[in-house]
């Protein structure tokens, strides 16, 4: 699949009769978790250890990520995050000095009960994959391929990663309707009708649907390669959030998160090459065209704010991919330092533009114009 450019471009291409937007659908940590306390209410957390509390007749156990007079945010033993109104929580008791994840067989049983007999749950080395009972088993290999390549990428560059604490859950719904009825999709609230997959930071799940079971002639314009690339993109976000490469509960600049994820959309399974510009020649040509038409200051804009992803998403994704590719290759030590700086941001806090610029300049310097020219030159070669 080397050289495929369907997904990176189609994320942001307006829909028409022959093309469909394949939009990136990560629920960013800050959008899903921050801003939960009342004005003037200072949250506390995370709190060490594991607690159990009762909400109505249901008992929930996990680690408190943050606590305020209005709400508790709890990281549960299966890796999901629950928002609990403080007024409804009662009967607290500490159950352990550390968070104890559920055994994988318990998570698997939990998933089977949740999805019922129409689905089955398959185990791979790092994943629990929920899929229709009649579906083939191709899905697990897609996720495992991504995991191996991302781990190798991080290890060879000495990027800070650790083994996931929780099994990584992927859900393949039986059709598009079931996918769009999922809590994660409803929480995402996409205005686009052709989302192929998403990673949700609250449930910690990567989701898609069985496209072959969706009887819609229009989908003939969207190949299985496109679906796989979107899944790899979303699975990278899940990988990054669960290995510590990027913080699950911290505000990561979109240019960094999306630029990294785009590097893993094409599979390098069976080879020794890591994600690189050499494996993305078609994408590189389109990126060159896009970057050459941008006004000076584009790099400063995507670093300072995520707003460009809402205004000009196509250009934002391409610019992010180019910037991350260049910086992680030509300025690796500075890139690792910058990544650690972003990782160490406090959870559930915003990341103001001034702080984003300060942290970037501390790692890569203040000559923005020179960096822009070097990035364009890098992707042009």
N, C-alpha and C positions, 0 to 999 in steps of 0.2 A: 504493500500500500504506500510505499514511499512516493512522495511527490503529490499525494492527494491534497487538494485545496478546497474540497467541498465545504467542510465544516467551518474552518476559520473565517471564510468569507460569508457563508450563508448565515452565520450567527446574526449578522447585522444587515443583510440585504433585504430590502423591502419585498413583501410578498407580491407575486403577480400570478398569472395563469399557469406559468410553467415552473416557477421557482417558489420555494417556501423558506421562510426564516427558520433556521435551526438554531434557536437562541440558547445561549448559555443560561443555565438556570440555577446557579448556586445561590442559596439563601445566605447572604453574607452574615458573619457572626454579629457585627454591630447592629445590623438591621433586625436580626432575630432576637437579640438578647439585651442589648444596651438600652438605656433610656427607660428603665422599668420602675424607677423610684419616683416618689412624689417630690415636688419642688421643696428644697430645703431639707430633704430626708437623706441622710448620709448612709449608704449601704455598708454592711460589714461582711467581710469574707474574702477569699474562701476560708472556711473553718475546717481544721484538720479532723480526720477521723470520719466515721460513718454513723449516721443517726437514722432512726425510724420515727415516722410520725403517722398520724391517722388523719385522713381527709374523708369525712363522712364515715362510711363503713369500710373504706379501702385503706390499707396500710402500705406505705411507700418507704423504701429504704435507699439511702445513698449519701453522697457528700454534699454539704451545702456550699454552693459556689458563691452566692451572695445572699444577704438577708437584710431586709428593711422592715419598717413598721407596716408596709403594705403588701409585700410579696417576698416569697422565698424561691430561689432558683436552685434546683436540686439536680446533681448529676447522679443518675440512678445506676444500679449495678449492671444493667445491660448496655450502658453507654449513652442512653438517651437523656435528654434534659427536660425537666418538668418545671413549669411555672405554677406555683401554688399560692393562692391568696392567703396572706398571713392570718386573716380572720377565720379561715376554714381549717387551718392546721392545728392539731391538738395531740396530746399524749406523746410528747417528744421523749426519746431515750437514746442514749449513745449505745451503739452495738459493737463498735470496733474502733481501734486507734488508727486504722488505715482503711481506705476504700478497698473492699474485697469484691472484685468482679464476679458476676455469676459464672459458674462453669459453662463451658460451651454447649454441653448437652442440655443444660437448662434453658439457655437462650434458644437453642434449636426447638425444643419442645414448646417454648413460649410462642415462637413464630408459627409453628404448625397449628397451635390452637387459634392464633389470631387469624390466620388465612384459611383454615379449614381444609376439607378434603379435595377441593378443586385445585389446590396447590401442593407442591412438595418442597422440601428444604434439603438442599445438597450442601455438603461440606467440602471445602477445598483447604489448602494450606492456611490461608489467611481469611477466608470469606465463608459466610453462610449465605447461600443464594436461594431466594424464594422464587419459584417459577411455576407456571402452569403444569399440572400433573402430566399432561400429554406433550409438553415441549421437549425439545432435544436438550442436550447438556453442553451446548457450545458456550454458554454464558460465562461459566466459571473460568474458562481459559482466557477470556478477554480480560477479566479483572486480574487474574494472577499474572498475566503477561505485563500489564501495566505496573503492578506492584514490583515485580522483579526489576524492570527497567528503571523505575523511579528510585528504588533502593540502591541500585548500582550507580546511578547518576549521583546520588547524594554521597555514597561511600567513596567513590573515586575523587570527588571534589572536597571530601572531608566536611560536608555540610552536616549540621547538627540534627540527627534523627535518632529515635529510639523505637523499639518494637512496640506495636500497638498493645494497649492494655485490654481492649475489648475486641471480640471478633468483628470483622467488618461485614456489615449486612448490606446485601444488594437485593432489590426486589424487582422482578420482571412481571408486570401485571399482564393479565390475559389479553387485554386490548386497550385501546386508547381511552375509552370511556371509563374503565376501571382505574386507569392511571390518573385521569383528570379528577376522579372522585376521591383520590387519596387525600388524607389530611395534609401531606406535604405539598401537593400541587395546589390545593386550595389556599394554603398559607403563602405560597409563592405569589399568587394573584397575578399571573402573567396575562398581559393583554394579547399575546401572540397565541395563535391556535395550533402552531406546529412545533411545540417544544417536544424534543425527543427524549430528554432525560434531565435529571437534576440531582444534586447532592443537597440534602437538608441538614443543617447543622444541629437542629433540635433533636430530631430522631436519630441522627448520625447514620442515615441510610442513603444509598445511591439508588435511584429509581429509574426505570424505563418501562416499556411495554413490548409485547410480542407484535412486532409490526406486521408479520405475515398473517396474523389473525385479524388484522384490521382491514376490512373489505372496503377500500376507498381507492378508486382509480387514480386519484390525484397523487397517492403515495408512490406511484410508479416513478415519479421524478426524484424520489429520495432513495438512494441506494443503500444496501446493507452496510457498505463501507462508511457511509455518512453516519449511520446509526452507531457503528462501532467507534468511530472517531469521537462522537459526542460522548459516548459512555466512557472512553478513556480520559477525556477532558474532565468529566465530572468525577470519575474515580480518582483522578489525581488530586482533586480538591479534598476528597475523603482521605486519601493517603496522607496528604500534607497535614490535615487537621488531627490525624490520629498518630502520627509519628513525631509530631513536634516540629516538623519542617516549617510550618506556619501555624500560628496560634489559632486554636479553635474558638477561643473566647476573647481574642484581642482583635482590634481593628487593623486588619492588614490592607495596605493600599491595593486597590484593584489592579493597577498596572503590574505589580509584582506577582500577585496571585494568578492573574489571567495570562501574563506572559509566560510564567512557568508551565501552567497547564497546557497552553498551546504547543509547547515543545514536545508534548507526549501524545499528541493526537494520532500520529502515525506509528504503527507498530514496528519495532525493530527485532521482533522475536526471531530467534535462530541465528542472529548475527552478533557481532561484538561491538558494533557502532553504537554510540550513545546518541541521544537526540542532538541534532546539529543542523546547521544550515545546509549541509551537503545532502541531507535526507529530505529537504523541503524546497527544492529548486523552484517549483511552480509557485509556491507561497512566497518565496523570496522575490520573484519577479513582480508579483502584485504588491508586495510591501514596498519595493523600491518606487513603484509608480505612486503609491499613496504618500509615502514620506516626502518625495520630491515636490509634492504639491502643498505641503504644509508650511504655514508661515513660521518664522523664527519664534522660539519660545514654546514649541509644542511639548518638549520634554519637561520643561518646568510645569506646564499645565497638567500633564497626567500624573506627575509626582505630587503636586500640591493638592489635587482634588480628584475625586472619582466622577465629577460631574460630566466629564467628556464622554464617559461611557453611556450616559443617557442622551447626550446631544448628538454625538457622532460616533456611535458604537463601532462601526466598521473600522474607522481610522484609529480609534482608541485601541482596539484589539491588535491591529497590525503594528502600531507603534510600540505597544507593550511587549509583543513578541520580539520585535527587533531589539528593543532596549535590553530586555533580560538576556537574550542570546548573546549580545555583545558584551555586556557587563560580566556575565558569568563565565565567559570565555577569556576575554582580554584583561579583566581586572578581578580575577577570582578571589584573591585574599581580601580585597575591599568588599567584594560582593558577599563573602561569608560574614565579614564584620557587620555589614549592613543588615544581613538577614538576622543575625543575633540581636542586633539593636531592635528590630521590629518584633522579634520573638519576645523580647523582655518588656514590651509595653504592658502596662497594667491591664488586667481583664476588665471588660465591661466599661471601658473608658473610650471617649472619642479620641480621634487623632487629628488635631487641628492642623491647618495648612502650614502654619509657621513651624510647628514641630516636624512635620513631614519634610519640609525644605531643609531645616537644620540637620536632621539626621542624614538625609541624602548627601548634603554638602560635606558633612563630617567624614563620609566614606569616599566620595568620588570627586570632591573639590567643587569650586564655584564657577568654573568655566563652562557654563551650560552650552554656549554656542559651539565650543570645541567638541563637547560630548555629542551633540547632535550631528555634527559633521562626521565624526568618527563612526557613529552608528550607521548613518546612511552609507558611508564608504564600506563598512563591514558587510552589510547585506547586499551591496552592489557587486562585490567581488564574487 
